[in-house]
Amino acid sequence: MAKILISDPVSQKCIEMLENAGHELVQKTEKKTPEELAEIIKGFDAVVVRSATKVRKVAIDAADNLKLIVRGGVGLDNIDCDYATSKGIKVSNTPTASSQSVAELALGHMLALYRFLPDSNITMRKGEWNKKKYKGKEVAGKTIGIIGLGNIGKSLAKKAIPLGMKVIAYDPYVKTTDLDVEFVNFDKLLKISDIISLHIPHTDETHYIIDENAISKMKDGIMIINCARGGVVDEKALLAGLNSCKVAWAGIDSYEEEPTQNMELLTHPNVSVTPHIGAATKEAQARVGVEVADIIINFFK
């Protein structure tokens, strides 16, 4: 039996699976700093986090019995993974559970922007009838460039192809796929895409992968979608691109600072925004919970 700290909310199914397996659970899901986590982490064999809890060096050093950190979700940027590993602590995540949901949100932003759904929704609530103003576009026939062909990128490609979109991809770690996707280098993706959608982690390598220089290489009227991580897109460069009309539209679910205070970007008329809800579906949360429980149960068998 392991003593497990549930630091961020998980599904009831996850709780039931872990309790049925004989593990002792302590749920402390209130928001906490890394220093506050350090005060309560002692004595636990495993800790479960989502995106809110940050497992930093201070907490890892305070953990006197920790063997496993499980991130319910994809990104691991809220965990000092290398340091945890150096201390003999295994770090795991649930990379496939939310793929469908994030891909659907990315596609939703594309459709919403091409058909002026955010703007027309706001103006109609003001009593305006701008029927002639909102002449949109179809996604069919457009080239979508996917940066990062992991689980989410592949899921998006599977959805885009039946809609009649040409899918190209850049991923230095993926070279083949059974999908009708053309692999291209980064510069070519920037130059020929009508829509660019990012599905990569935020690392030193990917920090500001979309910056002023990258935007300058894109088609005029490009659409940029970020349902990945804050920091992969330079928000100042993106806003400048929107203001110059080089970037026609942007769909954003992830921000450099969360909650974001970038009101100029949030209120831009050509932007569709959501508060980092890519994985926030009932189906995804259920899958995340089951995967978290499976990881812990199998680890402590």
WOZI-V181274 format. One record per helix or strand of 2 or more residues. SS is the DSSP state (A for helix, B for strand). FROM is the first residue (numbers start at 0). TO is the last residue. If there is no record, write none. Layout:
BEGIN
ss:SS from:FROM to:TO
ss:SS from:FROM to:TO
END
This chain:
BEGIN
ss:B from:2 to:5
ss:A from:11 to:19
ss:B from:23 to:26
ss:A from:33 to:39
ss:B from:45 to:48
ss:A from:56 to:61
ss:B from:67 to:70
ss:A from:80 to:85
ss:B from:89 to:92
ss:A from:98 to:113
ss:A from:116 to:124
ss:B from:142 to:146
ss:A from:150 to:161
ss:B from:165 to:169
ss:B from:180 to:182
ss:A from:185 to:191
ss:B from:194 to:197
ss:A from:211 to:215
ss:B from:221 to:225
ss:A from:234 to:243
ss:B from:246 to:251
ss:A from:262 to:265
ss:B from:270 to:272
ss:A from:281 to:298
END
